Amino acid sequence: MSAERGIGGPTFAELFTPKIITVLREGYGPAALHADVIAGLTVAIVALPLSMAIAIASGASPAQGLYTAIVGGFFVSLLGGSRFQIGGPAGAFIVLVAATVQAHGMDGLLLATFLSGLMLAAAGLFRLGSYIKLIPYPVTIGFTAGIAVIIFTSQIKELFGLELTGGEPGEIIEKIPVLWAARDTITPTATVLALASILIITGLKRFRPGWPGMLIAVAVTALATALFDLPIATIGSKFGGIPSGLPMPALPAISMAKIVEVLPSALSFALLGSIESLLSAVVADGMSGRRHRSNCELVAQGVANVASSLFSGICVTGTIARTATNVRAGARGPAAGMLHSLFLLGFMMLAAPLAAHIPLAALAGVLAVVSWNMIEKHAFVLLLRASTGDAAVLLATFLLTVFRDLTEAIIVGFALGSVLFIHRMSKAAAVETHHGFVEADRADDDRGDRTPYDESASSDPDIIVFRIAGVFFFGAAATIGSVLDRISDSHKALIVDLSAVPFLDATAANMLEGLASKEATRHTLVYIVATSREIRDYLQRHGIDTPLVFHASSIEQARRDAHARILAGKQGAETG
């Protein structure tokens, strides 16, 4: 085994080699390139209206959304650990980006994006990708549904063409009364165009699923706006259109005071970006049968965010909908994602004048459909019915996302899910003795499904055998300890069988060390039966290595050795 690899672990190259290198090594021919060209074009058609809509909803310009998809998306595919990941602006970031722009301005947003990129790259290099994927399923469903609700409420103004006398509040509790108060300012034309956009997208999805519904909806409404000179807000009237190329790269304005100011936003971007991108990569794995490299993916996301900020782009992450479209379109490798970025750049250079006629109401309709599709309705209902614990985690995450803060929602949801898991695992731990079965948290329970030890063990009053089953950790230590504390003083040897323990932690090791020390004061032999070498080494590192503590590979071996030592001790005492 190579020293570079370490004991049972992959090498650095295996962890961080971009998937495009893997694809090229396997052989990449004209057929694969043709498939990637078709897939890249398909994804670009989907990404064009979506990138602009997400950027506008985030408080940025439509051009910044395109910069993000072009620059960030290119680096996500070039350096990423997934064959099919498509990067770009994501709906999940709308809330955070809009809040950052409102609090710190566009310069603050670019700096926060830059810093979040450095954090993501560092997280990947420190191999934290496998830990980020441990976010509980109810948490991901809850915060995704919460984000969808916030996205929809953020588009109500444009959906109905409302005119607000003051600014639109960011908090949903404050937003709804303000929107309701402006109900008399509804613009019928905007409402009709938004509804038309929604109907075109949903109708084509049902009857012509292969057609680019979002692009067609935006094109039709833009054509109607231009032909009939409709008096509604458009990209041109609000933003002056979009440029026909990328800006020159430039570092965001950096100062220590500004870094401290935007650091919380950068942390939120990095946390959500890592979760969203790895979740998207997992979805791609499930659709394609491939496996992504999570740490390599985080490094790529980090580089992509840094690059995006240099070109005035906003946050980049892996996008589930566009990644799924890429897989369904027959992509063979990361080249499809890189081509998607190049196609977007081509569209931007050729069609920039036409984009000025796109009505904001139509883009709001696009986001309304996106928010509806983001809610995994079947999974949401299923989790509500599954168990009280799952429902509590789901609802806590959902409600905190909608009414408080996304980062707070993820932290609370993760903590609540962890506590519930610890509680469940502590219930699974049990202790068997030669006197029968004693469950850790219900010592008087009679469990007929357990098989007691051989009766020959119980016929020897000098030896007591305890068998601990399940994960032996701090959550179960107290209840297991209460059983071990009831050991009588009449025995001369104690056998603790850990062969059914897959894992134990420092609390469990400390408990066993205390038990061994207690038995040592009575000159009692203690045998630890553990089939795992890792567990034996871990216990020895925690001081369970006294002269009266022995390690055995089986209960029978421990009993034979204990018998021999007890007999030798008795004979020695008689001789003396």
Order of alpha helices (4+ residues) and beta strands (2+ residues): alpha-alpha-alpha-alpha-alpha-beta-alpha-alpha-alpha-alpha-alpha-alpha-alpha-alpha-alpha-alpha-beta-alpha-alpha-alpha-alpha-alpha-alpha-beta-beta-alpha-beta-alpha-beta-alpha-beta-alpha-beta-alpha
